[in-house]
Amino acid sequence: MWNTSPASVAAIGDSITRAFDACSVLSDCPEVSWATGTDPKVPSLAQQLAAEESWNLAESGAQASDLPSQARAVTAHEPELVTIMVGANDACAPDVALMTETEDFRADIERAVEIIRESLPDTQLYVASVPDLLRLWSEGSGSALARTVWGVAAVCPSMLADPVAVTTEAGERRDSVRERVVEYNAVLESVCAADVLCRYDGGAVFDYAFTPDDLSKWDWFHPSAQGQAALAALAHERITME
């Protein structure tokens, strides 16, 4: 039976869960993480659940292939709930041809869940969808500052390279990245559906209408503190659903 008030939360995944660029440039800010943050100004999932303990084992830059090792690390803490958010970096490759193949993505997600289940058969899982990277492009592409940052820092080049290009080739490239994200989310949904103690967010993160205020003022890509709070609210709603 699903417990809507787990007493401990552990988070695995990528830079979004580490709250990269949410507080200062080019650095993690786990205190405002949507999953396990401790800053009272940004009510994290752990805070809203009044969890007694929480651990953030996510890593900035992580891809799905890094998830099994994070899953092994998380088992030592024996949390009642594990949150999983990964996939953006798999799609944010130097170019479209280098995005993680969908079947490889599936194998990594399945293995991570297996590792958790082998040691923690009663631990609940919350799986968040991958954000709609095309929406992030549409929100930031009109800003000269955002375009400059994306170019200088090479932020998600598969989607954000040549951000003002309106050629057929550029449109097809962006659509290809979005389609791969859609495929990743289908994988996350199906893997979660096969586990009785797993809840997928139903595409809530993918569907969320990020605004400029929800995005980091340093990279116009990662969630700001406000964006982190929005992610926490989406997770809390799903996890506490009867």
Phi, psi and omega in degrees: 000138182287132178261117183278358180226062179298141187274349180212144185228132173235141183241135173231156181145220190238203187296335178298317180287338174276357181057045178297135178064017179275334183243324180207163189289136174057040178210151175287153177219066187300342179294343175247016178301137178303329187273311190230011185301153183248353181288119183296343179284344179233088185298102180285170176302314181300319178295315182294329178277354185056041180295139181284330180218150175209153181218135178249103182253011176292162181223130176297135182089356183293146172244179180301327180295341178273348186294320178302320179292324175294323179297320178297318180294324185290333183296333181295336182271346179051052180288157176278338179220135173242128175262143181230124173220112182204157176133333182298318180290334177293327178273331182275065180269168176304327172207171186301322183295340184260006174296148178300131177296145185299320180291327175292320176302314179300316182299320180291319179294315179299319181294320179298317179295320178300318180298316178296316183294327180299326182256333186230074184295340184254001180284137179274152179237137171241122183247118179269145177287161177283136180299156177282100184294333178293324178295320179297320176299315184294328180286325186261342188295341179277354181260125178298323179296313179300315180299321179294314180298314180302320181288312183294317183268000182051051180283122177039062185300331180301326179260319194259357176297146180047059190296338181262359180295134180240021180287162176301319181298316180295319179297318179294323178297312180296320179295325179294320178294315180298319180297322178294321176298318177300319178295318177301317181294326175296323176296311181302318180296315184289320178296318179294321182297335181279355182243122186295337181252035179235138174237123172273152185282003179071018182085015185297318180291317178300321183278347186295132183274077178304134175253169177305326179291339179276354185250148179303135178285353179265331180227354178053036181218305178286154178295141170284182175302321177295319177295322177298319178297323178295318178297320179297319180296319178298316180294316182299319180299317182289318184289328182268003179292129181286000000 
